Amino acid sequence: MTKFNGSEILHQNVAHLLRPEELTSINLMRWLKSYNWDVDHCTEVIEEYVKNRDCLGLNDDDFYNDFYDHQEIKHYCDVFQQSRLQYEWINSLDNGIVFVEGCPKSASTTAQQIRTGQFLFAFFAWSEYLLRLILKRERETGQQSYAVCIFDMTGAGIWQYANPMGPINRLFESRVKLAVSYYEELLSTVVIINPPRMLGLLFSIISFLLPKKIIGRFHFVKNAEEASKYISIDAIPEGLGGKMHFDGSFMPNGCIKPKRLNTNEFLKNGQVWERHNINNIPYEHVFVHSRQSFIRELDTKGKGVLLYEFHATRAFKVKLTNEKGDYLLPYLHMNTTLLSEEGEIPIQVSDGRIHFEIRNESNLFGMKLTFAFKFVY
């Protein structure tokens, strides 16, 4: 089978799943390249991808009209330094859309400010917004486009990231798994500017988090002149030594100015129960062996709201589905760090029985799982 034939077959397989603008040969080739030209595997992943988008409401075009006004996105930008995505911010070297990220001010408190599920929702939504801009760029220029990242490490405390199993790195691990699963071939270049002196330690951390096949896209530079080997100087912010101008409402590196969060705004476990004035929480504790799953069937007893909370000591994938197989929570690789995953899900009579399955993703170690469910009618 040739690569072109593979693209044609994949188009036939997923034409009913993806939006028309996603069915270009360039975009389908991205999927095939990510999965070593295995059409059947690609089809399965895209089916899962679309179900996750449906579950999170990310197939709704209106969601992207005022993207940065959504509360979930605002909170994400308050916790993590990131620039606004702009269609006109282009790297003339490869037609890529440029954006800037920076390190969180305090890696030790970041995991107290956002739950992994909130973090992944915002990153998933941001990635979909970026994909839409890239596809638009390709339609209007007739050239392939990419994502081009400038990662500003000014003021980063490298020792906060030294523990590969620390909360901030486990949070980033969940993001990397999502990015590699669905967007691996969107990314062309990451330029890490103003890196700390201990490059060996930094590279070790990056190597732990990233698959080998994309590490070669990461480049360490000391200044804008070195960065201009990969990103045109007019696309590098003035605050980093380039020519891209931002007004005073943004940080000098182009990032949105984050809100300063007070300790009384930090999240805590069990807030879903507090909101519903529930005191006797029906926690259960189980042990899940490596690469094994824990399964529980839940009887809805009609229309209502499902309250949930769970915390696991290893990376996991959780599947919460109705009788039709629809995802009620996104089916993603996750870690619970300092905060548990919790929330509420509207349940319809048509959902029938609810299937809960959580799989320990560790190849070596068992996982302690604490969870609670309660229906409110």
Long-range contacts (C-beta under 8 A, 24 or more apart in sequence): 1-37, 1-39, 3-29, 3-32, 3-37, 6-32, 6-37, 6-39, 7-32, 9-39, 10-39, 10-42, 10-43, 13-39, 13-42, 13-43, 13-46, 14-42, 14-43, 14-46, 14-47, 17-46, 17-47, 17-50, 18-46, 18-50, 19-59, 21-132, 21-135, 21-136, 21-139, 22-131, 22-135, 24-135, 24-138, 26-138, 26-144, 27-135, 27-138, 29-185, 30-184, 30-185, 30-186, 31-185, 33-185, 34-180, 34-184, 34-185, 45-181, 45-182, 48-331, 49-181, 49-182, 51-326, 51-327, 51-331, 52-124, 52-327, 52-330, 52-331, 52-332, 53-124, 53-128, 54-326, 54-327, 55-326, 55-327, 55-328, 55-329, 55-330, 56-121, 56-124, 56-125, 56-330, 58-124, 58-125, 58-128, 63-125, 64-128, 64-129, 64-132, 67-125, 67-129, 68-256, 70-125, 72-118, 72-121, 72-122, 72-125, 73-122, 73-125, 73-126, 75-114, 75-118, 75-122, 76-114, 76-118, 76-119, 76-122, 76-123, 76-126, 77-256, 77-258, 78-113, 78-258, 78-259, 78-261, 79-104, 79-110, 79-113, 79-114, 79-258, 79-261, 80-104, 80-110, 80-258, 81-152, 81-251, 81-253, 81-255, 81-256, 81-258, 82-126, 82-255, 82-256, 83-250, 83-253, 83-254, 83-255, 83-256, 84-256, 85-126, 85-129, 85-130, 85-133, 87-133, 87-136, 87-137, 89-235, 89-244, 90-137, 90-235, 91-146, 91-148, 91-189, 91-231, 91-232, 91-235, 92-232, 92-234, 92-235, 93-230, 93-231, 93-232, 94-145, 94-146, 94-148, 94-188, 94-189, 95-137, 95-141, 95-143, 95-144, 95-145, 95-146, 96-145, 96-146, 96-147, 96-148, 96-188, 96-189, 97-130, 97-133, 97-134, 97-137, 97-145, 97-146, 97-147, 97-148, 98-148, 98-149, 98-150, 98-231, 98-235, 99-130, 99-147, 99-148, 99-149, 99-150, 100-149, 100-150, 100-151, 100-152, 100-237, 100-240, 100-253, 100-254, 100-255, 101-149, 101-150, 101-151, 101-152, 101-255, 102-151, 102-152, 102-153, 102-154, 102-251, 102-253, 102-255, 103-152, 103-153, 103-155, 103-156, 104-168, 105-155, 105-258, 106-160, 107-157, 107-160, 107-161, 107-166, 107-167, 107-168, 108-160, 108-167, 108-168, 109-266, 110-167, 110-168, 110-171, 111-167, 111-168, 111-171, 111-337, 111-338, 111-339, 112-266, 112-267, 112-338, 112-339, 113-261, 113-265, 113-266, 113-267, 114-267, 114-339, 115-267, 115-339, 115-340, 115-341, 115-342, 116-171, 116-174, 116-334, 116-335, 116-336, 116-337, 116-339, 116-341, 117-329, 117-330, 117-334, 117-341, 117-343, 119-171, 119-174, 119-175, 120-174, 120-175, 120-178, 120-330, 120-332, 120-334, 121-330, 123-175, 123-178, 123-179, 124-178, 124-330, 127-178, 127-179, 127-182, 127-183, 127-186, 130-186, 131-183, 131-186, 134-186, 146-186, 146-187, 146-188, 146-189, 147-183, 147-186, 147-187, 147-188, 148-188, 148-189, 148-191, 148-230, 148-231, 148-235, 149-187, 149-189, 149-190, 149-191, 150-191, 150-193, 150-227, 150-231, 150-236, 150-237, 150-240, 150-253, 151-190, 151-191, 151-192, 151-193, 152-193, 152-194, 152-240, 152-253, 152-255, 153-192, 153-193, 153-194, 153-195, 153-196, 154-194, 154-253, 156-196, 158-196, 158-198, 158-201, 158-202, 161-202, 161-205, 162-201, 162-205, 164-205, 164-208, 164-209, 167-337, 167-338, 168-337, 169-205, 169-208, 169-209, 170-315, 170-335, 170-337, 171-335, 171-337, 172-209, 173-209, 173-315, 173-333, 173-335, 174-315, 174-332, 174-333, 174-334, 174-335, 176-209, 176-210, 177-332, 177-333, 178-332, 178-333, 180-211, 180-214, 181-333, 184-213, 184-214, 187-214, 187-217, 188-217, 189-217, 189-219, 189-230, 189-231, 190-217, 190-218, 190-219, 191-219, 191-221, 191-227, 191-230, 191-231, 192-218, 192-219, 192-220, 192-221, 193-221, 193-222, 193-223, 193-224, 193-227, 193-240, 194-222, 194-240, 195-220, 195-221, 195-222, 267-339, 268-339, 269-309, 269-311, 269-339, 269-340, 269-342, 270-309, 270-340, 270-342, 271-342, 272-307, 272-308, 272-309, 272-342, 272-343, 272-344, 273-307, 273-309, 276-307, 276-376, 278-307, 278-374, 281-309, 281-372, 281-374, 282-372, 282-373, 282-374, 283-370, 283-371, 283-372, 284-370, 284-371, 284-372, 285-368, 285-369, 285-370, 286-368, 286-369, 286-371, 287-366, 287-367, 287-368, 287-369, 288-312, 288-358, 288-359, 288-360, 288-366, 288-367, 288-368, 288-369, 289-360, 289-366, 289-367, 290-360, 290-362, 290-363, 290-364, 290-365, 290-366, 290-367, 291-359, 291-360, 291-361, 291-362, 291-363, 292-359, 292-360, 293-357, 293-358, 293-359, 293-360, 294-357, 294-358, 294-369, 295-355, 295-356, 295-357, 296-356, 296-357, 296-373, 297-353, 297-354, 297-355, 297-356, 298-353, 298-354, 298-355, 298-356, 298-373, 298-375, 299-353, 299-354, 300-347, 300-349, 300-351, 300-352, 300-353, 300-354, 300-375, 301-375, 301-377, 302-349, 302-377, 303-347, 303-348, 303-349, 303-377, 304-347, 304-375, 304-376, 304-377, 305-344, 305-345, 305-346, 305-347, 305-375, 305-376, 305-377, 306-344, 306-345, 306-347, 306-354, 306-373, 306-374, 306-375, 306-376, 307-342, 307-343, 307-344, 307-372, 307-373, 307-374, 307-375, 307-376, 308-341, 308-342, 308-343, 308-344, 308-345, 308-371, 308-372, 308-373, 309-340, 309-341, 309-342, 309-371, 309-372, 310-336, 310-340, 310-341, 310-342, 310-358, 310-369, 310-370, 310-371, 310-372, 311-336, 311-340, 311-341, 311-369, 311-370, 311-371, 312-336, 312-358, 312-360, 312-367, 312-368, 312-369, 312-370, 313-367, 313-368, 313-369, 314-360, 314-361, 314-362, 314-365, 314-366, 314-367, 315-360, 315-361, 315-362, 316-358, 316-359, 316-360, 316-361, 316-367, 317-358, 317-359, 317-361, 318-356, 318-357, 318-358, 318-359, 319-355, 319-356, 319-357, 319-358, 319-359, 320-345, 320-354, 320-355, 320-356, 320-357, 321-354, 321-355, 322-350, 322-351, 322-352, 322-353, 322-354, 322-355, 323-351, 323-352, 323-353, 324-350, 324-351, 324-352, 326-351, 328-354, 333-361, 340-370, 344-376, 347-375
